[in-house]
Amino acid sequence: MNKTFTQIWNNCLQIIKDNIPESSYDTWFVPIVPIRYLEDVLTIQVPSPFFYEYLEEHFIDLLRKVLRRELGTNAKLEYSIVVENNPINKAQHKSYNLPGKSIGNIASQQLNVTNQHNTIKNPFDTHGTKKLDIDPQLNVNYTFDNFVEGDCNRLGKSAGVQIALNPGKTAYNPLLIYSDSGLGKTHLAQAIGLEIKERFPEKIVLYITAYNFQSQYAESVINNNRNDFMHFYQMIDVLIVDDIHEFAGKEGTQDTFFHIFNYLHQLGKQLIITLDRPPVELNNLKSRLLSRFKWGLTADLQAPDYETRLRILQKKVYNDGMKIETEVLEYIANNVKTNIRELEGVLVSILAQATLNRRDITLELTKQILGKVIGRIKRELSINYIQQTVCDYFKIEVEVLKSKSRKREILQARQIAMYLSKEMTDFSLVQIGAELGGKDHSTVLHACKTIKNLINEDENIKNYVTDIERQLKY
């Protein structure tokens, strides 16, 4: 290849920049320096071990895709990490099949980018075997040890521990875990799965999102192998389905899952389900499926109180091997009250700023960084503010957004504004429609469904919504 390593990395950056928010790009990719390209291996220098671990945890899929596009399927990436202004040049090599948290104190890592699939390979290719050797698709960091217990989640945690000790044999089958986004339902569900695999290695445990289950089902219908699909899932010992509210309106998927649920439950297999609202609020889910959900326990995860938020921060700092004064953590815990994801995100932002600027993390620095953030978190969102933010993002006038224009870019922006108004406020569909040009509630409902589906299908729409959500929250 006649490209230089600088050209290769610059080409990668052009793609990366189009797929992530500008703030993330400036923080995590601008500081990276390409240093060599040899025998399909591109080596990049990053400022610290923490920086490397964050890239591995949050951007590994994107890096795989751009490197594969730029260099082909044999491309590999190697990190050179700066410690005390000196790069560690000795590389330890390891191939990854799936993205995951970095390992220990490895200073430079080589990873295979040829396999970027997060779903099960050939899930129906069982060839009549009695037991399957499959990846449970569990995040090894989502353990009980890393799950901070508080009044907000004690019921779910206690039930999860009991299930892990005796899967399928407790009164908690199925276990339904519901909460708003970012409060730990996925962590808790996967922690149960990890503990079961630790205690009962012979059991087949599988975590899958409702979206991936739906996609697999649709593919089985197209390929006329629905029976193989059913057979595969009927062989699972512990089935964890995340965000099952996404089955709403998908009757074929619901019918199939109903039969799988019945089969597994009758055999004493464990079912764990997460959703973003109480079961009684699940619209467009069949009553016979909802009735099955009532057979077990429903656990509600609430927003953490101050003491729990502080313990979460202390746990993350300890796990990351950092030393931060208690007063700094107390200040963050006192001022970031939305959810666990945002709490940890604020801490990561402070760590990143301190690392990149080579400054100690002091209370003064924390206040400076959080000053603007806290004000935005505390701001009460209104439909008008969401409209204005959407219009600023797409560079259109509010009057145009509220008009009857059916131009594609205007219609898309209007639908995103409706979707975000529904997701981020308590206003009714009628109120949202009235504020957006006098549209009726059915128009708003259609817009919300359209954008929700496009988020799963169109990377550009997903990025638009993510960017605007971030602006609204921070």
Buried (B, 14 or more C-beta within 10 A) or exposed (E): EEEEBEBBBEBBBEBBBEBBBEEBBEBBBEBBBBBEBEEBBBBBBBBBBBBBBBBBBBBBBBBBBBBBEBBEEEBBBBBBBBEEEEBBEEBEEEEBEEBEEBEEEBBBBBBBBBBBEEBBEEBBEBEEEEEBEBBBBBBEBBBBEBBBBBEBBEBBBEBBBBBBEEBBEBEBBBBBBBBEBBBBBBBBBBBBBBBBBEEBEEBBBBBBBBBBBBBBBEBBEEEEBBEBBBBBBBBBBBBBBBBBBBBBEBEEBBBBBBEBBEBBBEEEBBBBBBBBEEBEEBEEBBEEBEEBBEBBBBBBBBBBEEEBBBBBBBBBBEEBEBEBEEEBBBBBBEBBBBBBEBBBBBBBBBBBBBBBEEEEBBEEBBEEBBEEBBEEBEEEBEBEBBBBBBBEBBEBEBEBBBEEBEEEEBBBBBBBBBBBBBBBBEBEBEBBBBBBBEBEBEBBBBBBBBBBEBBBEEEEBBBBBBBBBBBBBB
